[in-house]
């Protein structure tokens, strides 16, 4: 299961890395970046809720939604003010921010090997994105990218904590539901004009950047530490640089190969023990999409393999029973977490 979590993290971060280039291509012209972010979340939120099969209104999801909205709005505004490459340069700061937050507030242990791995991969990212003579981006754009990374780190740490009580799809879906409300409030005063040429990019951000990437990242956080989750953001500059060169925004160079080697060496140092996270979620309820993806824990698989009484229609009764148990778990939640 830990290996599958690492694969899920690779997929999610490649989606994020490609997204920065896709956004840069889409935001030329009159497409307001705040409207772009709002439409993305307003469409992705209901899709995720439909996947979860329920709405759970909790204060922790409202706060996680604020982190998601801040992350996405600030990133897309930063791309508009600066560029995708500058945004990619900032993303490697996320493991550092996450490590500080996780160790300071959640007691996560950091050893020298992991810190060294983050440092090596961070150096590789700088090699990939910083070139001699490159222009400095607007200061405000850099401030947006800094806050974007801080919001992402907060989400990683506290979404992981939420998965000890709720299914990962519940955490992703209900956090995104709140995020869509925040983004709508921010974007309402602006003109809602969507250029036809931006629709494919918007579709990519909804389906891959939001639904797939956020779900996979949150699901994987159950099985690895917050620092390991965030370490995979170091893949973003490499993925972004490769796509940018593939679509003709930039040219491939030996620098990219050297950078990729540093990034992967750094990641191997960070995840080298392969032990994952020993704090597993206390629930045994399968996330609905995981049956299709084939990523179920041993506990979940044992439930699936258990003998059934009656005809095949009992599967529906099992789902209903699981939903009732999920509700009972929520009723046991702390009163001060309710909205």
Rosetta blueprint (number, residue, H / E / L):
1 X L
2 X H
3 X H
4 X H
5 X H
6 X H
7 X H
8 X H
9 X H
10 X H
11 X H
12 X H
13 X H
14 X H
15 X H
16 X H
17 X H
18 X H
19 X H
20 X H
21 X H
22 X H
23 X H
24 X H
25 X H
26 X H
27 X L
28 X L
29 X L
30 X L
31 X L
32 X L
33 X H
34 X H
35 X H
36 X H
37 X H
38 X H
39 X H
40 X H
41 X H
42 X H
43 X H
44 X H
45 X H
46 X H
47 X H
48 X H
49 X H
50 X H
51 X H
52 X H
53 X L
54 X L
55 X L
56 X L
57 X L
58 X E
59 X H
60 X H
61 X H
62 X H
63 X H
64 X H
65 X H
66 X H
67 X H
68 X H
69 X H
70 X H
71 X H
72 X H
73 X H
74 X H
75 X H
76 X H
77 X H
78 X H
79 X H
80 X H
81 X H
82 X L
83 X L
84 X H
85 X H
86 X H
87 X H
88 X H
89 X H
90 X H
91 X H
92 X L
93 X H
94 X H
95 X H
96 X H
97 X H
98 X H
99 X H
100 X H
101 X H
102 X H
103 X H
104 X H
105 X H
106 X L
107 X L
108 X L
109 X L
110 X L
111 X L
112 X H
113 X H
114 X H
115 X H
116 X H
117 X H
118 X H
119 X H
120 X H
121 X H
122 X H
123 X H
124 X H
125 X H
126 X H
127 X H
128 X H
129 X H
130 X L
131 X L
132 X L
133 X L
134 X L
135 X L
136 X L
137 X L
138 X L
139 X H
140 X H
141 X H
142 X H
143 X H
144 X H
145 X H
146 X H
147 X H
148 X H
149 X H
150 X H
151 X H
152 X H
153 X H
154 X H
155 X H
156 X H
157 X H
158 X H
159 X H
160 X H
161 X H
162 X H
163 X L
164 X L
165 X L
166 X L
167 X L
168 X H
169 X H
170 X H
171 X H
172 X H
173 X H
174 X H
175 X H
176 X H
177 X H
178 X H
179 X H
180 X H
181 X H
182 X H
183 X H
184 X H
185 X H
186 X H
187 X H
188 X L
189 X L
190 X L
191 X L
192 X L
193 X L
194 X L
195 X L
196 X H
197 X H
198 X H
199 X H
200 X H
201 X H
202 X H
203 X H
204 X H
205 X H
206 X H
207 X H
208 X H
209 X H
210 X H
211 X H
212 X H
213 X H
214 X H
215 X H
216 X H
217 X H
218 X H
219 X H
220 X H
221 X L
222 X L
223 X L
224 X L
225 X L
226 X H
227 X H
228 X H
229 X H
230 X H
231 X H
232 X H
233 X H
234 X H
235 X H
236 X H
237 X H
238 X H
239 X H
240 X H
241 X H
242 X H
243 X H
244 X H
245 X H
246 X H
247 X L
248 X L
249 X L
250 X L
251 X L
252 X L
253 X L
254 X H
255 X H
256 X H
257 X H
258 X H
259 X H
260 X H
261 X H
262 X H
263 X H
264 X H
265 X H
266 X H
267 X H
268 X H
269 X H
270 X H
271 X H
272 X L
273 X L
274 X L
275 X L
276 X L
277 X L
278 X L
279 X L
280 X L
281 X L
282 X L
283 X L
284 X L
285 X L
286 X L
287 X L
288 X L
289 X L
290 X H
291 X H
292 X H
293 X H
294 X L
295 X L
296 X L
297 X L
298 X H
299 X H
300 X H
301 X H
302 X H
303 X H
304 X H
305 X H
306 X L
307 X L
308 X L
309 X L
310 X L
311 X L
312 X L
313 X L
314 X H
315 X H
316 X H
317 X H
318 X H
319 X H
320 X H
321 X H
322 X H
323 X H
324 X H
325 X H
326 X H
327 X H
328 X H
329 X H
330 X H
331 X H
332 X L
333 X L
334 X L
335 X H
336 X H
337 X H
338 X E
339 X L
